[in-house]
Amino acid sequence: MKIYNQLLLLSVWICLFIVFSCSSDDRKPETRDLLPEGTFTSGIEGPATDKQGNLYAVNYGQEGTIGVVHPDGTHGCFIRLPEGSTGNGIRFDRHGNMLVADYTGHNILQIDMQTKDISVLAHEANMHQSNDIALAPSGNLYASDPDWANDRGQLWLITPEGEVSLLEADMGTTNGVEVSPDGKTLYVNESVQLNVWAYDMDEKGRIHNKRLFHSFDDHGMDGMRCDREGNLYICRYGKGVVAILTPQGELLREVVLKGEKPTNITFGGEENRTCFVTLQDRGCFEIFEALYPGRE
């Protein structure tokens, strides 16, 4: 009986070892670094790629700047924003202009990529801060507007002509925002409340039929992007993963990162399948290959 109990105890320990070993393996980072830690400040955000494959993000070495990483790996400061402006989300419009959410200036800035001239496409004093932005095929821009101090937020629409409209107030802490590949659905997440909402979009860019797309139980959320199949990639701030949801809102998988505080994500690379993730706690990019190309 004593030998049997010892064998039983040994079996239990072996099973526990296997379980914990497998769990540890499952949590190994699935990414690689693009740049050394600290290349960008902790404010690294808003990654976006242009048609030439150049990668951009805000706060390269210093707040108020935008950095560029070229396809050959070289990098530097692309531009310094005007005094009092700090960038967050970045997108490229149909004409190749860079659109930047300027959260300290309450602006959407427009940058001519050839001349580097900076102009104000839209200004809205009633914004808490223009944060993440998403561009629809129509050219309409959507901006999240979190009020971090009060766990609330708003959602704005900016037309290609710079007209600003408040779509919804009294939301949770709005943060990540994205448009589906067919341009018919808008996704908005709330970082504190851990909800992802979906809206139908009409021809004028207005939204209706709000519904809960997905809800998480812990940690936070930040930037989002869709691939061409409609899967939604969400930066899970504090958990150190990128969660991938199906178009039906089901969790497909989680990509484990080295850092714990991913702020945003974009697609790029030769086949537009490379995911570039900005890490607040590392000040750099981590990258991984997606199964499908990005929608843009």
C-alpha positions in Angstrom: 0.0 0.0 0.0 2.9 2.4 0.9 4.5 1.8 -2.5 1.1 2.3 -4.2 0.6 5.6 -2.5 4.1 6.7 -3.4 3.5 5.8 -7.1 0.2 7.6 -7.0 1.8 10.8 -5.5 4.6 10.6 -8.1 2.0 10.3 -10.9 0.2 13.4 -9.6 3.5 15.4 -9.6 4.3 14.3 -13.1 0.9 15.3 -14.3 1.2 18.7 -12.6 4.7 19.2 -14.1 3.3 18.4 -17.6 0.4 20.8 -17.1 2.5 23.7 -15.9 5.2 23.0 -18.5 2.6 23.2 -21.3 1.1 26.3 -19.8 4.5 27.9 -19.7 5.2 26.9 -23.3 1.8 28.4 -24.4 2.8 31.7 -22.9 6.2 32.0 -24.6 6.4 35.2 -26.8 5.4 34.6 -30.4 7.0 37.8 -31.6 10.4 39.3 -32.5 11.7 42.8 -31.9 12.0 45.2 -34.8 14.0 47.9 -33.0 16.0 48.1 -29.7 14.0 49.0 -26.6 13.7 52.7 -25.9 14.0 53.8 -29.5 10.6 55.4 -29.0 9.3 56.9 -25.7 6.7 55.2 -23.6 4.2 57.3 -25.7 4.8 55.1 -28.7 1.4 54.8 -30.5 -0.5 55.0 -33.8 1.6 52.8 -36.1 0.8 53.0 -39.8 2.5 52.0 -43.0 2.5 53.9 -46.3 2.4 52.5 -49.8 6.2 52.3 -50.0 6.4 50.1 -46.9 7.6 52.7 -44.5 6.4 52.3 -40.9 5.5 55.3 -38.8 4.7 55.8 -35.1 4.5 58.8 -32.8 7.1 59.9 -30.2 10.4 58.8 -31.7 13.0 59.4 -28.9 11.0 62.5 -27.8 7.4 63.5 -27.3 5.8 65.5 -30.1 7.7 63.7 -32.9 6.8 61.1 -35.5 9.4 58.4 -36.3 9.9 56.4 -39.5 11.3 52.9 -40.0 12.2 52.1 -43.6 11.9 48.7 -45.2 15.7 48.2 -44.9 15.6 48.7 -41.2 17.0 52.2 -41.0 15.0 54.6 -38.8 14.9 58.2 -37.7 12.7 61.2 -36.9 10.3 61.9 -39.8 8.9 65.1 -38.5 8.4 67.3 -35.4 4.8 68.4 -34.7 4.0 72.0 -33.9 4.5 73.3 -30.4 1.7 72.1 -28.2 0.8 69.1 -30.4 1.3 65.4 -29.5 0.3 62.7 -31.9 -1.5 59.5 -31.2 -3.3 57.6 -34.0 -2.0 57.8 -37.6 -3.8 56.9 -40.8 -3.1 57.6 -44.5 -6.0 59.0 -46.6 -6.7 58.2 -50.3 -4.4 60.9 -51.5 -1.5 59.6 -49.4 -1.6 62.4 -46.8 -0.8 61.4 -43.2 -3.7 62.1 -40.8 -2.6 62.4 -37.1 -4.8 62.6 -34.0 -3.3 65.4 -32.0 -4.6 64.8 -28.5 -3.1 67.7 -26.8 -4.2 70.2 -29.5 -7.7 68.6 -29.9 -6.9 68.4 -33.7 -6.8 66.1 -36.6 -3.6 67.1 -38.4 -2.9 66.6 -42.1 0.7 66.2 -43.3 1.8 66.4 -46.9 4.2 63.5 -47.3 6.2 65.3 -50.0 6.6 68.8 -48.6 6.0 67.8 -44.9 3.7 70.8 -44.6 1.4 70.4 -41.6 -2.1 71.7 -41.6 -5.2 71.4 -39.3 -7.8 69.3 -41.0 -10.2 69.6 -38.1 -10.3 71.2 -34.6 -12.8 70.4 -32.0 -12.5 72.1 -28.6 -15.1 69.8 -27.1 -12.9 66.7 -27.5 -11.3 65.4 -24.4 -8.5 64.2 -26.6 -8.5 62.8 -30.2 -7.0 59.4 -29.6 -7.3 56.4 -32.0 -8.6 57.0 -35.5 -10.0 54.8 -38.2 -10.5 55.5 -41.9 -13.5 54.2 -43.8 -13.4 53.5 -47.6 -15.6 56.6 -48.1 -12.8 58.8 -46.7 -14.6 59.5 -43.4 -12.5 59.4 -40.3 -13.7 58.1 -36.9 -12.0 59.2 -33.7 -12.3 57.8 -30.2 -12.2 60.4 -27.4 -11.6 59.0 -23.9 -12.1 61.0 -20.7 -9.7 59.0 -18.6 -10.3 60.8 -15.4 -14.0 60.0 -15.4 -14.0 56.6 -17.1 -16.1 58.0 -19.9 -15.7 58.7 -23.6 -17.1 60.0 -26.9 -17.0 59.1 -30.6 -16.6 61.6 -33.4 -16.9 61.6 -37.2 -14.6 63.8 -39.3 -15.4 64.1 -43.1 -12.7 64.5 -45.7 -13.5 68.2 -45.8 -12.8 68.5 -42.0 -16.4 68.7 -40.8 -16.7 67.3 -37.2 -19.8 65.6 -35.8 -20.4 64.0 -32.4 -21.7 60.5 -33.0 -22.1 59.4 -29.4 -21.5 60.8 -26.0 -21.7 59.2 -22.5 -19.9 56.0 -23.6 -17.3 54.2 -21.6 -13.6 54.9 -22.0 -13.5 54.9 -25.8 -10.1 53.9 -27.2 -9.5 51.5 -30.1 -11.6 52.1 -33.2 -11.6 50.3 -36.6 -13.8 49.8 -39.7 -14.6 46.4 -41.3 -13.1 45.6 -44.7 -16.4 46.1 -46.5 -16.8 49.5 -44.8 -20.2 48.6 -43.3 -19.3 48.1 -39.7 -17.5 50.3 -37.1 -15.9 48.8 -34.0 -15.2 50.8 -30.9 -13.7 49.4 -27.6 -13.9 50.8 -24.1 -10.7 50.3 -22.2 -12.0 50.4 -18.6 -15.4 48.7 -19.2 -13.8 46.0 -21.4 -16.5 46.1 -24.1 -16.2 46.0 -27.8 -19.2 47.6 -29.6 -20.2 47.2 -33.3 -22.3 49.6 -35.3 -23.8 49.5 -38.7 -22.7 52.5 -40.9 -24.8 54.2 -43.5 -23.7 56.0 -46.7 -23.1 59.3 -44.9 -21.0 57.6 -42.2 -23.6 57.8 -39.5 -24.0 54.8 -37.2 -26.9 52.8 -35.9 -27.8 49.4 -34.6 -25.3 49.4 -31.7 -24.6 46.0 -30.3 -22.1 44.3 -28.0 -19.6 42.5 -30.2 -17.4 41.1 -27.4 -16.6 41.6 -23.7 -13.5 40.6 -21.8 -13.2 39.8 -18.1 -9.9 41.4 -17.2 -7.0 43.7 -18.2 -7.5 46.5 -20.7 -7.8 47.3 -24.4 -6.2 49.7 -26.8 -5.7 49.9 -30.6 -7.4 47.6 -33.1 -7.0 46.6 -36.8 -8.9 44.3 -39.1 -7.4 41.8 -41.6 -9.0 41.3 -45.1 -11.1 38.4 -43.8 -12.7 40.7 -41.2 -10.9 39.3 -38.1 -10.3 42.0 -35.5 -6.9 42.3 -33.8 -7.1 44.0 -30.4 -4.1 45.1 -28.2 -4.8 43.8 -24.7 -3.1 46.4 -22.5 -1.8 44.8 -19.3 -2.2 41.3 -20.5 0.6 41.4 -23.1 -1.3 39.8 -25.9 -3.0 40.6 -29.2 -6.5 39.0 -29.1 -7.9 38.0 -32.5 -11.7 37.9 -32.8 -13.6 36.5 -35.7 -16.2 38.6 -37.6 -18.8 36.9 -35.3 -17.0 38.2 -32.2 -15.6 34.9 -31.1 -12.0 34.7 -29.7 -9.9 33.0 -32.4 -6.6 33.1 -30.6 -4.2 35.3 -28.6 -0.7 36.2 -29.8 1.7 36.4 -26.8 4.0 39.4 -26.7 7.2 40.0 -24.8 5.9 43.3 -23.3 2.8 43.6 -21.2 1.5 47.0 -22.5 0.7 46.9 -26.2 -0.8 50.2 -27.3 -1.6 49.7 -31.0 -1.1 47.6 -34.1 -0.9 47.9 -37.8 -0.2 45.7 -40.9 2.6 46.0 -43.4 5.5 44.1 -45.0 5.7 42.8 -48.6 2.4 40.8 -48.4 0.8 43.2 -45.8 0.7 40.3 -43.4 3.3 41.5 -40.9 1.8 42.9 -37.7 3.7 45.7 -36.1 2.7 46.2 -32.4 3.8 49.2 -30.3 4.7 48.5 -26.7 4.5 51.3 -24.1 6.6 49.4 -21.5 9.4 48.7 -24.1 9.4 51.8 -26.3 9.7 49.7 -29.5 7.9 47.4 -31.9 7.2 43.7 -31.7 6.3 41.9 -34.9 4.6 38.7 -36.0 3.1 37.3 -39.1 -0.7 37.1 -39.5 -2.5 34.5 -41.5 -4.3 37.1 -43.7 -3.2 40.5 -45.0 -4.4 43.7 -43.3 -7.6 45.3 -44.7 -5.8 48.6 -45.8 
